[in-house]
Amino acid sequence: MVVDEIDEIDPSELSSIGQGFVVFPDEAAGTEQGAANLQTPFLLIGHGGFSVHTDALAEPWMMTRTAMDSFRNAVCYDGSGTTCTIIDVIPLRDMRLLDRMLPWRQIPVRLVLQPGPDLSLAAVRVRLLSILQGDSEIADFLKIPKGEAITRLNQARTPGELIAAAETIT
């Protein structure tokens, strides 16, 4: 949310205005929230993990409750270098008791997107390498040895090559 101006109102006006607030889309942004112009495949980079997706960001996506938390503010990065940020993950049905008890149970969700940060290839590579070299669980599930995975990411020269390298290691 971006606030350009705030006006103080007299407390006597509150009953006529009502409670709560209304958010209007930013017309200057030129991109409707929830819409993404990403090419596939794209790289989804979250907190402590990343994955390559060949499907569009169509609804619904299936995510676990744990993934819903870790992919808020995640970045989607495609082969052209375009990015989007996931600003919210909204369950498409009420959370059931079983969903709360089993955090790894998948539920249908809708991703709310906005244009992402302008990231260079080097910045995306640094994010991926920090995930691989950190304490994330992803390093335990690599298809190839960690050293070879790091080499493949370092050899990528274009966004498409970086995504292809990420796909071969996860």
C-alpha positions, 0 to 999 in steps of 0.5 A: 500500500502506498499512501500519498496523502492523509487527511485528519477528519473530525470524529463527528464525521465517523458515523457518516463515513463508517468504519474500516478503509477502502483500497483503490488500485494504483492506476499509474502502476499499469498492472492489475494485481493478480495478473502476471506477464511472465513467460514459462518456465519461470523461477520461484524464489522464496525464503529458503527455497526455489523451484522451477515451474513450467505452468502459468500462474493460473488458479488454483495453485496447490500449496501447503500451509507452510509453503503459503507462509514461505512464499509470501513476498517470493519473487517470480523470475522468467527467462526474459528477466521479468519479475513479479512479487507474490504479495499474498497467498489466499486460500480458496477454501476455509482452513479445516481442522485437518489442514491446521493439524497437518501443515504439509497438507496441500490446499488450493490457493490464489496468488496475488502478484504485483510487478517485482523488483528490477533484479539483474542476473547476478542478483538472482544468482546470488539469491540462489547461491545463498539458498544452496549454501545456507541452512535451507532444506533444499540442499538435502534434496538436490538431484546432483552434488551441491558443488556441481549445482553451484558450478551450473548456476555460476556458468549461466549467462542468461536468465533462461540458462539460469532457470534451466540450471536451477531446474536440473538441480532441484 
